[in-house]
Structures are given as structure tokens and as C-alpha cells.
Amino acid sequence: MRTDDFWAVIDRATADRPGSPDEVAKRAAADLAGRGPAEIVAWARHLDKVMAASGKEDLWAAAYLINGGCSDDGFDHFRGWLIANGRDVLARAVRDPDSLADLPSVRAAASTGAVFEAEEVLTIAQVAHRDATGDELPPADAIPSRPDASMLWDFDDEDEMRRRLPRLSSLFLEPPE
């Protein structure tokens, strides 16, 4: 599946009626379910590639800062939220995780404490395949989609967080004494 075809499913799910990631996931799954099983599987495999390409340490740190902590599954779910926000948001966040400080929802979360996770986006293909065929999605070869958690820099080190993610740090950390 081509990258443009993968993102077209998300674009159609958000066009003219953006909504919660859950709503986006439901619309995307319904769109995919109307296609052949091979296309659904191809979409799932492309999602694996998107997850692998976005599995960056500093993006995980940004998720940790924004969400007030972030487990390995939490990082996956955060990237599901990014995917639901579209190709441009995800690409910008992968290139420069600190750019997430530009998103109005992230800026608002600094005062509201909102958490950004969308596990349901990561299950779009499974739901579509089950709806289309009655069967589970065939298993894929495991592609590492995140760094080894034991090898990450210390996300609780506020000085390092300020150095790597200055704009997000100014939103989510107390000013240094």
C-alpha cells in the first residue's frame, strides 16, 4: 500500500466532520471494511511501518511530558492520537516533537490535564478485517515500534527535558528555581 493510500483512509475519516479519535477510528474502520481483505491487511502493515518510523525517543519524552507520564503502551496510544490528527501533525511531531506545543489542544492540556491517547486508532484494521470477513487479522512479523524503555534518557530529569523540549517544558513544567 502506498503512503498516500494509507493516509487517505484517515483523511476521509476526518474530512468535514472531525471528531474524537474514537469517532475517527470507527469511520476509518467502516471505510476499510468495504474493501477486500488484502487491502485491509496492507493497510495494517503500513500502520506497522508508521508506528516504527514514529518510535523516536524524544517523541516519547514529549508524550511523557504532555500526558504526565507515559508507559510503553501509553506511547503507542499517544501515537494513535497523533495518527488520528493526520499525516501533517504526525510528520511534524516526528521531525520536531517540541512542535506539539503549537497544537491548541496540547496548549490547553497544560491547564486542563487532558491526556492524549487513542488505542482505538491502532485497531482500525483489526476491526475492519473482522467486520469484512468475520475472521481475525492475520498476524504480522513483529517490527520494533519503539526504543527499548530501559535505554531511554531519564524523562524525569527536568533540566534535560528543558534542553530537549524547551517549548513543551515551558507549558508543562514548573519554572526552574
N, C-alpha and C positions, 0 to 999 in steps of 0.2 A: 504494500500500500504506500502510495506517495504521501509525503508530509502534508501537502495541501488537502488531500482527501481526508486524512485523519482530522485535521482542524476544521474542515467543512462540517463535520458532524457536530462539533462543539459550537461552531458559528450558527448553524441552523437552530440549535437548541437555545441560543441566547438572543437571536435576532428578533427585534421588535417586541420582545417580551422577556427581558432579563428577569431573573428570579433568584431564589436561593439555589445553592449548589444542588440540593436535593431535587428541585424542580428541573434544573438543567440536566441532571443525570437521568431523570425519568424521560424527558423529551429526547435526549440523545439515545437512550436505550430503545425507545419506541422507533426512532428513525432507523437504527441499526437492525432491529428485529425484522424490518421489512426487506432486508437484503438476504442474500444467500449466506449459508453457514461459512463458506470460505472467506467471504468479505468480513464477516464478524470476527473470525479468527485473525485475519490480517490486521484488523483494527486493534485487537487486543495485543498483538505482537508489537505494533507500533507504539502503543501505550507503554509497553515494557521499555522500549527504546527511549521514549520521552522521560520516563522515570529514571533510567540510567544516566541520561545526559543532564538531568537536573539534580542529581545526587551530589551536590557540592557542599563542602564543609561550611563555608561562610553563609550559604543559604540556610543550612541547618541552624547556624547560630542566629540568623535573622528570625527564623521560626521560633527558636528558644526565647529570644528577647520579646517578640511580639506576643506570643502565647503564654508567657510567664513560665516557661519550661517546655520541653519537647522531647519525648521518648523517640525511639526509632520508628515505631508505628505512627506516632504523632507527626513525625517528619514526613512520612508517606502521605498522611491525611492532609497535612498542610499543602503539599504539592498537588493533591487532588483539588484543594480550594483554588490554588493558582491556575490549574488547568481549566476549572470552571469559569475563571475570569478571562480566559482567552490566550491565544498564542502570543500576542504582544506583551501582555503582563508577565507571562511565564518567561519569555525570552529575555526581557529586560531584567527580571529578578535573577535569572541565572548569570547573566553578564555582570550585574551590579546589584547584589542583594540589598544594599543600602537604598536603592531606588524605590524600594517598597514604602519608604517614608513619604513618597509623593502620592500614594493612593489615599483618597479621602477616608475609606473605611479603616485603613491602618492608622491614620492620624486620629480618627475618632476613638479607636480602640485604646489609645493611650489613656483616655479618661474613662471609657466605659468598661474596659477589661474584656471586651469581646475576644473570643478565641476563634481562630480560622482553621477549620478542619473540614474535609469533605471526603470521608471514606467512600461514600456512595458513588462518587465520580470514578473511583478506581474499580468499581464493579459494573460499570456500564456494559462491557462486553459480556460478562457472565450472565447478567440479566437478559440482555438481548438474545444471546445464544439459547438460553433456557426457554425464553418466550417463543423463539422461532422454531426450535427443534424438539423441545421437551427434554433435551439432554444437557449435561454439564459441558462447559467449555473444555476442550482438550487441554491437558497440562502443557506448559511451555518449559523450555530449558530455562533454568534459573540464570538471570542476568543480575549481577550485583547492582543495586539501585541506590545504594548509599554508602558512605565511608564506614569503616569499622568504628563503632562507637568508642571503643577503648583507645582509639588513636586520635581522637578529636582534641583540639585545644580546649582549655578549661572555659566553658561558656559562663561560668560564674565569676570569672576574672573581669571585673568591670573596666579596668584600665585597658585590657586587651580588646574588650568589646567596644570601648570608645575609639580605640585606634582603628579597628577594622570596620566598624559600622557607626560612624560618628552621627549621622542624621537620625538613625533609628535609636541610638543610645540617648540622644537629646530628648527624644519623645518618651522613652520607656525607663530610663534610669534616673535616679536622683542626681542632682548636680554634685560633682565632687566637692569634698570639704576643703 
